[in-house]
């Protein structure tokens, strides 16, 4: 482990106010704007994909723009409720059991991606059944646009100076105000790059070049597997939540790794299932 003298700040933390702007007594935070930006850009991209009949099985889109407009509310509720409940159950249950009102204090820990994924999945299943939409195709279109939200969410984490990385002496290390006087990996930016930009481009290539939407469930599998691999990789650079620490040993196996590992198998299963179903229909 590097000595303390080597861990002095190499790159100062940018002085960005977590509050983007205020309207009277109402403070608008970057974190909230990140959710809005992710949802709106994802919605616009989803509408573009849905409007392109040539991308879908039988050259007919299974979902209309109007249905996508209606689904936004369902998705937002799934993300927010699932994300908050997931954080409570996975990361903060003992504290919430002692002080139940803490469950409403979003600033204490925030949201969990895995919880948000679960909540959104439930919302997609219910919406698909209610509107007679093939559920795997709805999964696919949502999976293709989720990286927008992941990118902006991780940028907001960086601005807030939260979920920072482990101690390091790399040239791009950052000293976060809440992370002590030492330099740390800007792991939020690693995640923004991998889970956001790289995963978005990879999924776009599968959608437009490989026409993977014609095999319902394949894009979902790529997303789930890609996110899991990205998250597990970044967990080696990210500081685990203080109330949990490392689950095994002194410097590895975090809750993020535990929750993401089954996703690799689930993603592979979804891709294989999609290919088998597509082959049966030939």
C-alpha positions in Angstrom: 0.0 0.0 0.0 1.4 3.5 -0.8 2.7 5.4 2.1 0.8 8.5 3.2 3.3 10.9 1.7 2.6 9.5 -1.7 -1.1 10.0 -1.2 -1.2 13.8 -1.1 -3.7 15.3 -3.5 -2.4 15.2 -7.1 -5.4 16.9 -8.8 -7.6 19.2 -6.7 -11.3 18.4 -6.6 -13.3 20.8 -8.8 -15.2 23.3 -6.7 -18.7 22.7 -8.1 -21.7 23.5 -5.9 -24.0 20.4 -5.7 -26.9 22.9 -6.1 -27.1 23.8 -9.7 -29.4 26.8 -9.1 -32.2 28.0 -6.8 -35.7 29.3 -7.5 -36.6 31.1 -4.3 -36.5 28.6 -1.5 -36.3 25.7 -4.0 -32.8 24.3 -4.6 -32.3 22.3 -7.7 -29.4 19.8 -7.3 -27.2 18.4 -10.0 -28.2 14.9 -8.9 -31.9 15.6 -9.7 -31.0 17.2 -13.0 -28.9 14.1 -13.8 -32.0 11.9 -13.4 -34.1 14.3 -15.6 -31.4 14.4 -18.3 -31.0 10.6 -18.3 -34.7 10.0 -18.6 -35.3 12.6 -21.3 -32.4 11.6 -23.5 -33.2 7.9 -23.0 -36.8 8.6 -23.9 -35.8 10.5 -27.1 -33.4 7.8 -28.2 -36.0 5.1 -27.4 -38.6 6.9 -29.6 -36.0 6.9 -32.4 -35.4 3.2 -32.1 -39.1 2.4 -31.8 -39.9 4.4 -35.0 -37.4 2.3 -37.1 -39.5 -0.7 -38.2 -36.5 -2.3 -40.0 -34.8 -2.9 -36.6 -37.6 -5.2 -35.3 -38.8 -8.7 -35.9 -41.0 -8.8 -39.0 -39.9 -5.2 -39.8 -42.7 -4.0 -37.5 -42.0 -2.1 -34.3 -43.8 -3.7 -31.3 -44.3 -0.4 -29.4 -45.6 3.0 -30.5 -44.2 6.4 -29.6 -47.4 7.1 -27.6 -46.9 4.0 -25.5 -43.3 5.0 -24.9 -44.5 8.4 -23.7 -46.9 6.7 -21.3 -44.2 4.3 -20.0 -41.9 7.2 -18.8 -44.0 7.6 -15.7 -43.8 3.9 -15.0 -40.1 3.8 -15.5 -39.5 6.9 -13.3 -41.4 5.3 -10.5 -39.6 2.0 -10.9 -36.2 3.7 -10.8 -36.9 5.9 -7.8 -38.8 3.5 -5.6 -36.7 0.5 -6.6 -33.5 2.4 -6.3 -34.3 3.7 -2.8 -35.6 0.5 -1.5 -32.7 -1.4 -2.9 -30.2 0.9 -1.1 -32.1 0.4 2.2 -32.2 -3.4 1.9 -28.7 -4.0 0.4 -26.7 -1.3 2.2 -28.5 0.4 5.1 -31.1 -1.9 6.6 -29.7 -1.9 10.2 -29.7 1.9 10.4 -33.2 2.2 8.9 -34.5 -0.4 11.4 -33.1 1.8 14.2 -34.4 5.0 12.7 -37.2 4.3 10.2 -37.5 8.0 9.1 -34.0 7.5 7.6 -35.7 5.6 4.8 -37.0 9.0 3.5 -33.7 10.7 3.8 -32.5 10.2 0.3 -29.3 12.2 1.0 -28.2 9.4 3.4 -26.8 7.0 0.9 -29.1 7.7 -2.1 -30.1 5.0 -4.5 -29.0 1.5 -5.6 -28.6 0.6 -9.2 -29.5 -3.0 -8.6 -32.7 -1.9 -6.7 -33.5 0.5 -9.5 -33.1 -2.3 -12.0 -35.4 -4.5 -10.1 -38.0 -1.8 -9.8 -37.9 -0.9 -13.5 -38.1 -4.6 -14.4 -41.3 -5.0 -12.4 -42.7 -1.8 -14.1 -41.8 -3.1 -17.5 -43.5 -6.4 -17.0 -46.7 -4.8 -15.7 -46.7 -2.2 -18.5 -46.0 -4.7 -21.2 -48.9 -7.0 -20.0 -51.3 -4.1 -19.7 -50.5 -2.8 -23.2 -50.0 -6.2 -25.0 -46.3 -5.4 -25.8 -43.8 -8.3 -26.1 -42.1 -8.1 -22.8 -38.6 -9.0 -24.1 -38.8 -6.3 -26.7 -39.7 -3.7 -24.1 -36.8 -5.0 -22.0 -34.5 -4.5 -25.1 -35.5 -0.9 -25.9 -35.1 0.1 -22.2 -31.8 -1.7 -21.9 -30.5 0.2 -25.0 -31.1 3.6 -23.4 -30.2 3.0 -19.7 -26.6 4.0 -20.2 -27.7 7.6 -20.6 -29.0 7.6 -17.0 -25.9 5.8 -15.7 -23.6 8.3 -17.3 -25.3 11.4 -15.9 -25.8 9.7 -12.5 -22.1 8.9 -12.1 -21.2 12.5 -13.2 -23.5 13.8 -10.5 -21.9 11.4 -8.0 -18.5 13.0 -8.9 -19.9 16.6 -8.5 -21.3 15.7 -5.1 -18.0 14.2 -4.0 -19.6 10.9 -3.1 -18.9 7.2 -3.9 -15.2 8.0 -4.4 -12.5 5.5 -5.1 -9.7 3.9 -3.1 -6.4 5.6 -2.1 -4.0 5.9 -5.0 -1.0 7.8 -6.4 -2.0 7.8 -10.1 -1.5 11.1 -11.9 -5.3 11.7 -12.3 -6.1 11.0 -8.6 -8.5 13.4 -6.8 -8.7 14.6 -3.2 -12.4 14.6 -2.4 -13.6 17.0 0.4 -15.4 14.1 2.1 -12.7 11.6 1.5 -10.0 13.0 3.7 -6.7 14.7 2.7 -5.6 11.9 0.5 -5.7 11.3 -3.3 -8.3 8.7 -4.5 -9.4 7.1 -7.7 -12.2 9.1 -9.4 -14.1 5.9 -9.7 -17.3 7.8 -10.5 -15.7 8.9 -13.8 -14.5 5.3 -14.5 -18.1 4.1 -14.1 -19.5 7.0 -16.2 -17.1 6.0 -19.0 -17.7 2.2 -18.9 -21.3 2.0 -17.8 -22.3 5.1 -19.8 -20.3 5.8 -22.9 -18.7 2.4 -23.7 -21.9 0.4 -23.0 -24.1 2.9 -24.9 -21.9 2.6 -28.0 -21.7 -1.2 -27.7 -25.4 -1.5 -27.5 -25.9 0.9 -30.4 -23.6 -1.3 -32.5 -25.7 -4.3 -31.7 -28.9 -2.5 -32.4 -28.0 -0.8 -35.7 -25.2 -2.9 -37.2 -26.1 -6.4 -36.0 -29.8 -5.9 -35.9 -30.0 -7.6 -32.6 -33.5 -6.4 -31.8 -34.7 -9.0 -34.2 -33.8 -11.5 -31.5 -35.9 -10.3 -28.5 -33.9 -10.4 -25.3 -30.4 -10.3 -26.8 -29.9 -6.6 -26.2 -31.1 -7.1 -22.7 -28.5 -9.8 -22.2 -25.7 -7.6 -23.6 -26.7 -4.8 -21.3 -27.0 -6.9 -18.1 -23.7 -8.7 -18.8 -21.9 -5.5 -19.9 -23.0 -3.6 -16.8 -22.0 -6.4 -14.5 -18.5 -6.7 -15.9 -18.0 -2.9 -15.8 -19.3 -2.6 -12.3 -17.1 -5.5 -11.0 -14.1 -4.1 -12.7 -14.6 -0.6 -11.2 -15.3 -2.1 -7.7 -11.5 -2.9 -7.5 -10.9 0.9 -7.6 -14.0 2.1 -5.7 -14.1 2.5 -1.9 -16.8 0.2 -0.4 -19.6 1.7 1.6 -18.4 2.6 5.1 -21.1 0.7 6.9 -20.3 -2.5 5.0 -16.7 -2.4 4.1 -15.1 -5.4 2.4 -17.1 -8.6 2.7 -14.1 -10.9 2.4 -10.5 -10.2 3.2 -9.1 -6.7 3.6 -9.3 -5.2 0.1 -11.7 -7.1 -2.1 -15.2 -8.6 -2.5 -17.7 -5.7 -2.1 -21.5 -5.7 -2.1 -21.4 -4.3 -5.6 -19.4 -7.4 -6.7 -21.8 -9.8 -5.0 -24.9 -8.2 -6.5 -23.3 -7.9 -10.0 -21.8 -11.4 -10.3 -25.2 -13.3 -10.9 -26.0 -10.7 -13.5 -23.2 -12.1 -15.8 -24.9 -15.5 -15.8 -28.3 -13.9 -16.3 -27.1 -11.8 -19.2 -25.5 -14.8 -20.9 -28.7 -16.8 -20.4 -30.7 -14.0 -22.0 -28.5 -13.9 -25.0 -28.5 -17.7 -25.5 -32.2 -17.8 -25.1 -32.7 -15.0 -27.6 -30.6 -16.8 -30.2 -32.3 -20.1 -29.7 -35.8 -18.5 -30.1 -34.7 -16.7 -33.2 -33.3 -19.9 -34.7 -36.6 -21.7 -34.0 -38.5 -19.1 -36.0 -36.4 -19.4 -39.1 
